[in-house]
Amino acid sequence: MKKIGLLGCGAIGTQIALAIDAGKIPAKLTHIYDFERTKAESLASKLVTRPEIVENPHLLSSNPVDIVVEAASQDAVRNHALSVLQNHRDLLIMSVGALLDESVFEILLEACKEFKKTIYLPSGAIAGLDAIKSVRDELESVTLVTTKNPKSLRGARFFDDKKIDADSIVERTTLFDGPAKDAVALFPANINVAALLSIAGLGSERTKVRIVADPNTDKNTHQIEAKGRFGKITISVENVPDPANPKTSRLATLSAVECLRQACSDDIRLGT
């Protein structure tokens, strides 16, 4: 049974921990860390099998774990992902937007090869990544339209840069229309799906993203259109926001649980 270290004890980290504790993932959560220790303590108190709370993120991978799960932030990926791989641990990343920084991506890719370790990227709040990967060499365009309630977008850097209050949006409004790389920088906690699409397909400059704020919706909707020599792929996913964190979708948490389950299992693998 594999041992798991958890970096980040917020909404997603908590759900992953509860899934492990309930036996949905054939693994044992042995060590956890959060920049706010109270979150780690709160999570530990909810678990039947109580993990050790470590004092800093480096101690997660220096302990005898097999996989470190990042469920914290893009900064956590930038600051700690490399040391996880150097300590010969596999890594599951939720804050995929950090990988659109080419220097970060290349460093981690080389580290995977050098230390013979694996980085897992769950499919998050979208569907169809298997298909996008399969037709990568024949893609000509990929467009993502994401629609969320403005409340789900609160705190994004976009609002500070534009000096706009998310709560002042009273009608359907397009906030952003441009490359995925810029979308992820302006909405770091809201649009990791754009990073996943970029990595699977045409890259962050050629993957186009439109972000729409709609005060009349209670869903997080992602519409993907990919065209190329292979034909056309059209995908629409309407997500229920996670009750504990409306910035993310319930599907994102469920995909992380399934990705980790597969990483910890020796069974039939479904999908490309």
N, C-alpha and C positions, 0 to 999 in steps of 0.2 A: 504494500500500500504506500503510495507516494505521500510525501510530506509537503505541506504548502505553507509559504509565508505570505502574508497579506500586507501590502503597502496601501493604506487608505481605508478608513473604517466608516465612510459615509454611507449613503443610500445603497450604492452598488456593492461596495465591499461588504456591507452587512448582509445583503441578500445572498452573496456568494458564500459567506461564512455560514449562514443558516442552512444553505443547501448541502454544504459539506457535513455539518452537524447532524442533519436529518438523514444522511446516508444516500442522498441523490447523486453525490459525486464520490467515487471510491477512493477517498483520500483522507488524510488527517491534517487539520489545521493546527500547526504547532506554534507558530510565532506570528504576531501582528504588530503593526506600528501605525500611528497616525500623528501628524504634526500637532494635533490637539489631543493630548493624552486622555482627556475626559471621553472622547469618542471611542478610543480603544478600550477604555475601562467599561463604558456602556455596552459595547459589543460583547466583550468577554463575559459580562454578567448574564447575557441572553443565551449563552451556549452551554450545553450539557457537558461537552468535553472542552474544558477551559484552556485556551492557548496561553503561551507566555507573551507578555507585553514587553517588547524590547525598547531600549532607550533612544535608539537612532536608526535610521533606515538601513545603514550599512550592516547592522547586526542581523538583519533579516537573512541576507545571503551568506553571511559568515557562519551562521548556524547550519546544521545538517538538514536543509530542506532540498527538495527536488525542483520545485517551481515557485517562483515569486510572482504573485499577482499584483499588478499595479492598478489601483482604482482610486488614484489621488488627483493628479493634474498633469498637464503638459510639462510643467517645471520639474515635477518628480521624475518624469521620463528623462529629461535632459540631464538632471543632476545625478541620477542613481542607476539608470538602466545599464550603463557600461560596467559598473562595479558588480552588478548581479551576474552578468555573463563572465566577467573575469574570475568570479568565484565559482565558475563552473555550474551555474544554475540556469535552468530554462526560465523564460520570462513570458508572462501573458500581459499584454498592454491594452488598457481600455482607452487611454488618452492618446489616440492614434494621431491626432493633429500634430504632435511634436515631431513625427517622422517626416512631415513635409518640409522641415528644415533639412536641406540636402546634406549638410555636414553631419547632423545627428544620424540621419539614415545610413550614410556611408560608414560611419564609425561603428554603428551597431551591426551592420551587415558584415563588415570585416571581422568584428569580434565573434559573431556567430560561427564564421568559418574557422577562425583561429582556435577557438575554445571548443568547437564542435557542439554548440548548444543551439537551441531553437527558440525563436520568438513566435508566440501565438497572437494572432489578431482576430478576435471574434468579429462576426459580420455585423454586429451592432443592431441598429434600428432599421436596417434595410434588408431587402432580399435581392437575389440575383447575382451575387458576387461570383459564384461558380461560373455562370454564363459569361460575365464580363471578362473573367480571366481566360476563359476558353477561346474567346474571339479577339484577344488583345492585339494580335498581329494584323487583324483586319479591321480594327476600329478606325473610324474617321471623325466621329464626334461623340461626346458624352455630356449630357446636361442633367443637372439635378435641380429640382424646384422643391424647396422646403418651406412648409407653412406651419407656423406655430402661433399660439396666443402670445401677445406681447409680454405677459407675465412670465412665460417660460424663457424669455430672452433677457430678462432683467440681469443687470450686472455685467453684460457684455461690453468689451472695450469700445465697440462701435458707438454706443450711446455717449460715452465720454468724449470720443473724438468728434462726434457730430453735435454734441451738446443738445441731445434730444432725451426727453424723459419717456421711458417705455410706457408708463401709465397714461401719457397724454395721447397715445394713438387710439383713435375712436373708430376708424374705418380700415378696411383692408388696404395695406400699404406695402409696396416693395421697398425694402430697406437696402438691399444689396443685389447687384447684378455684375458678376465678374468672375475671375479665375478662383479655383478652389483654394489656392495658396493664400490669397488675401482673405477669403471667407473664414478660413480656420484661424487666422491671426486676429480677426475682428470679433469672432464669436467662438472663443476657444473651448467653452464648456457646452456648446450647443450644436456643433456641426461636424463632429468627428466622422459622420457618414461621408462627408465630402473627401476627407483624407483617405478613407478606405477605398472609395471609388477611384481616386487618383492613383493609389498604389496598385490597384487591380488592373487599371486600364491605361489611360493616356498621359498620366502625370498631372501634377498640380497646376501647370500653366495652361494646359489644353482642356482640362475638365472645367466646364462652366457651371456656375452655381447662382441660383436666384433665391434669396431669402425673403419671405413674405410674412408680415405680422398681421394677423387677423383676430381682432378682439371677439369675434363671434364664433370662434372654434374652440372646442375643448379637446382637440386631438393634435398630435404631431404628425404631419403628413409629409411623406417623401415621394416625389414622382421622378422617375429616372427614364431617360430616353437615350439609347445608344444606337448609333447607325454606323454602317460600314459595308464592306464587300460581302460579308456574311448575310446581311439583311438588316433587320431592325428589332431591337428589344425595347419593350415598354413595360415598366413596372410601377405600381402604385401601392404604397404601404401606408395605412392609416393606423397610427399608434395611439394607445392610451398612455398618457404621461405617468411616470412612476409616482405613486402617491407620496413618497418621501422626498422626491426631488423632481419637480416638474420640468427641469431643464433637460432631463433625459427621458427616454421612453421605456416602458415596461419590457418591450422586446429586447432592448439593449442589454438589460440585466439577464433575461432568459438566454440570450445568445452567449453571454459570458459563461453562464452555468453549463451550457451544453458544450462549449468549446473546451472548458476545463475538464468536463466529464470525459470527453474523447481523449484528451491528453493523458488522462489517468487510467484509461481503459485499454484492454487488449481484446478488441472485438471487431465486428464488421464496421468499416468506415464508409459512410454514405456521402456522396458528392465528389466533385472533381478533386 
